[in-house]
Amino acid sequence: MFTKTCVKPLSSLEQSVRDALLRVIDHEIGENIVDLGLVYGIEVDRKTVKVTLTMTSTACPMSEMLLDEIHAILALLLPDD
């Protein structure tokens, strides 16, 4: 089954978040989480960024490490004010 979806263009800040996520590597596969298709959505609302994503498997042993890397990279891009 194939589902076609329409995706609205990213804002400049959402694009910056996406670009930052390109640096987060899934260490089991050796590829970034964006190109792997693990990132489903990026939403920016005032001072909140929401990244919708999945792991490579439900029992992904690297999930906490990946989430820590995502938080660290986004903290560099979007420091607390």
C-alpha positions as CSV (number, residue, x, y, z in Angstrom):
1,M,0.0,0.0,0.0
2,F,1.3,3.5,-0.9
3,T,0.1,6.6,0.8
4,K,0.7,10.0,-0.8
5,T,1.1,12.9,1.4
6,C,1.4,16.7,0.8
7,V,4.1,18.4,2.8
8,K,4.1,22.2,3.2
9,P,7.4,24.0,2.7
10,L,9.6,24.4,5.8
11,S,10.1,27.8,7.3
12,S,13.7,29.1,7.5
13,L,13.9,28.0,11.2
14,E,12.4,24.6,10.4
15,Q,14.9,24.2,7.6
16,S,17.7,25.1,10.0
17,V,16.5,22.4,12.4
18,R,16.4,19.9,9.6
19,D,19.9,20.8,8.5
20,A,21.1,20.4,12.1
21,L,19.5,17.0,12.3
22,L,21.5,15.9,9.3
23,R,24.5,15.7,11.7
24,V,22.7,13.1,13.9
25,I,24.0,9.7,12.8
26,D,22.3,6.4,13.5
27,H,25.4,4.6,14.7
28,E,24.0,1.2,13.9
29,I,23.5,2.1,10.2
30,G,26.0,4.8,9.8
31,E,23.6,7.3,8.1
32,N,22.0,10.5,9.3
33,I,18.4,10.2,10.7
34,V,17.0,12.6,8.1
35,D,18.2,10.7,5.1
36,L,17.1,7.4,6.7
37,G,13.6,8.8,6.8
38,L,13.3,8.6,10.6
39,V,12.3,12.3,10.9
40,Y,8.6,12.7,10.0
41,G,8.0,16.3,10.9
42,I,9.4,19.5,12.3
43,E,7.2,22.2,13.9
44,V,8.4,25.5,15.4
45,D,6.0,27.4,17.6
46,R,7.5,30.5,19.4
47,K,10.2,29.0,21.6
48,T,9.2,25.3,21.1
49,V,10.5,22.9,18.5
50,K,8.8,19.6,18.0
51,V,10.5,16.9,16.0
52,T,8.4,13.9,15.2
53,L,10.6,10.8,14.5
54,T,10.8,7.1,14.9
55,M,13.7,4.8,15.7
56,T,15.0,2.1,13.3
57,S,13.3,-0.6,15.4
58,T,10.9,-0.6,18.4
59,A,13.7,-2.1,20.6
60,C,16.4,0.3,19.3
61,P,19.3,0.0,21.8
62,M,20.6,3.4,20.7
63,S,17.4,5.4,21.2
64,E,18.5,7.2,24.3
65,M,21.9,8.1,22.7
66,L,20.1,9.4,19.5
67,L,17.7,11.5,21.6
68,D,20.6,12.9,23.6
69,E,22.4,13.8,20.3
70,I,19.3,15.5,19.0
71,H,18.8,17.5,22.1
72,A,22.5,18.6,22.1
73,I,22.5,19.7,18.5
74,L,19.2,21.6,18.8
75,A,20.5,23.3,22.0
76,L,23.4,24.6,20.0
77,L,21.0,25.9,17.3
78,L,18.4,27.2,19.7
79,P,20.0,28.2,23.0
80,D,17.8,29.1,25.9
81,D,17.2,32.8,26.3
